[in-house]
Amino acid sequence: MHRAGTVIRRRRNGDLHWWTWAGYRANPTLVATLAEVVDPIQRFDDQAIRLRENLTPADWRLLTADAAERLCLPGVDEKPSPV
């Protein structure tokens, strides 16, 4: 992998995953910032974010080009804590 690159892999079932290895706190920020490329189900974990199945490489470049300038935080869960 090139240090300036990213890993996006399509599985045989059509799922498209972006391997960020960013962690569970960073990935929700990436999901909030890049909502246009993320699958509406928004499945992610510590290592990867599920992307829209119809996302093309050209779409990826276009929709992520200005991500650093429009970084946004994820929404806060308003449910009361069970403590």
LOMARSE-617839 format. One record per residue (C-alpha): residue in three letters; x, y, z; residue number from 1. Coordinates in Angstrom, 2 decimals. Example, Ala and Ser with C-alpha at 12.3 -4.5 7.8 and 13.67 -1.06 7.14 Angstrom:
BEGIN
('Ala' (12.30 -4.50 7.80) 1)
('Ser' (13.67 -1.06 7.14) 2)
END
This chain:
BEGIN
('Met' (0.00 0.00 0.00) 1)
('His' (1.26 3.46 -0.85) 2)
('Arg' (1.37 5.84 2.11) 3)
('Ala' (-0.75 8.37 0.22) 4)
('Gly' (-3.31 5.77 -0.77) 5)
('Thr' (-6.31 4.15 0.80) 6)
('Val' (-7.72 0.62 0.75) 7)
('Ile' (-11.24 0.09 -0.55) 8)
('Arg' (-12.29 -3.49 -1.23) 9)
('Arg' (-15.42 -4.94 -2.81) 10)
('Arg' (-16.48 -8.32 -1.47) 11)
('Arg' (-18.07 -10.99 -3.62) 12)
('Asn' (-21.50 -10.17 -2.18) 13)
('Gly' (-21.14 -6.57 -3.44) 14)
('Asp' (-20.35 -4.95 -0.08) 15)
('Leu' (-17.78 -2.19 -0.41) 16)
('His' (-15.54 -1.47 2.59) 17)
('Trp' (-13.06 1.32 3.23) 18)
('Trp' (-10.30 0.02 5.50) 19)
('Thr' (-9.42 3.03 7.64) 20)
('Trp' (-7.84 1.38 10.69) 21)
('Ala' (-8.78 4.70 12.32) 22)
('Gly' (-10.52 3.32 15.39) 23)
('Tyr' (-14.01 3.34 16.81) 24)
('Arg' (-13.94 7.02 17.77) 25)
('Ala' (-12.53 8.31 14.48) 26)
('Asn' (-14.72 6.25 12.15) 27)
('Pro' (-18.02 7.90 13.30) 28)
('Thr' (-16.44 11.27 12.44) 29)
('Leu' (-15.50 9.98 8.99) 30)
('Val' (-19.05 8.63 8.54) 31)
('Ala' (-20.58 12.00 9.53) 32)
('Thr' (-18.23 13.93 7.26) 33)
('Leu' (-18.53 11.64 4.26) 34)
('Ala' (-22.23 10.80 4.40) 35)
('Glu' (-22.43 10.93 0.58) 36)
('Val' (-20.17 7.89 0.20) 37)
('Val' (-21.26 5.85 3.22) 38)
('Asp' (-23.86 3.09 3.00) 39)
('Pro' (-27.15 4.32 4.56) 40)
('Ile' (-27.00 1.42 7.01) 41)
('Gln' (-23.68 2.94 8.20) 42)
('Arg' (-22.07 -0.26 9.42) 43)
('Phe' (-18.56 0.40 10.68) 44)
('Asp' (-16.17 -0.82 13.33) 45)
('Asp' (-12.62 -0.03 14.46) 46)
('Gln' (-11.11 -0.99 11.11) 47)
('Ala' (-13.56 -0.32 8.30) 48)
('Ile' (-16.56 1.67 7.06) 49)
('Arg' (-19.14 0.23 4.68) 50)
('Leu' (-19.55 2.38 1.58) 51)
('Arg' (-22.40 2.63 -0.94) 52)
('Glu' (-22.35 -0.34 -3.32) 53)
('Asn' (-22.69 1.91 -6.38) 54)
('Leu' (-19.72 4.14 -5.46) 55)
('Thr' (-17.20 4.46 -8.30) 56)
('Pro' (-13.55 5.51 -8.03) 57)
('Ala' (-14.43 8.80 -9.75) 58)
('Asp' (-17.26 9.42 -7.24) 59)
('Trp' (-14.86 8.66 -4.37) 60)
('Arg' (-12.30 11.21 -5.59) 61)
('Leu' (-14.95 13.88 -6.19) 62)
('Leu' (-16.88 13.39 -2.94) 63)
('Thr' (-13.84 13.14 -0.66) 64)
('Ala' (-11.66 15.86 -2.21) 65)
('Asp' (-12.67 18.58 0.26) 66)
('Ala' (-13.33 16.37 3.31) 67)
('Ala' (-10.63 18.04 5.44) 68)
('Glu' (-12.30 21.44 4.98) 69)
('Arg' (-15.78 20.20 5.96) 70)
('Leu' (-14.95 17.85 8.82) 71)
('Cys' (-17.93 17.42 11.14) 72)
('Leu' (-18.59 15.51 14.34) 73)
('Pro' (-21.15 12.70 14.62) 74)
('Gly' (-24.49 13.28 16.29) 75)
('Val' (-24.87 12.70 20.01) 76)
('Asp' (-27.10 9.89 21.27) 77)
('Glu' (-29.81 11.58 23.33) 78)
('Lys' (-30.89 8.38 25.14) 79)
('Pro' (-30.39 8.59 28.91) 80)
('Ser' (-27.57 6.56 30.40) 81)
('Pro' (-28.67 3.40 32.26) 82)
('Val' (-26.39 4.31 35.20) 83)
END
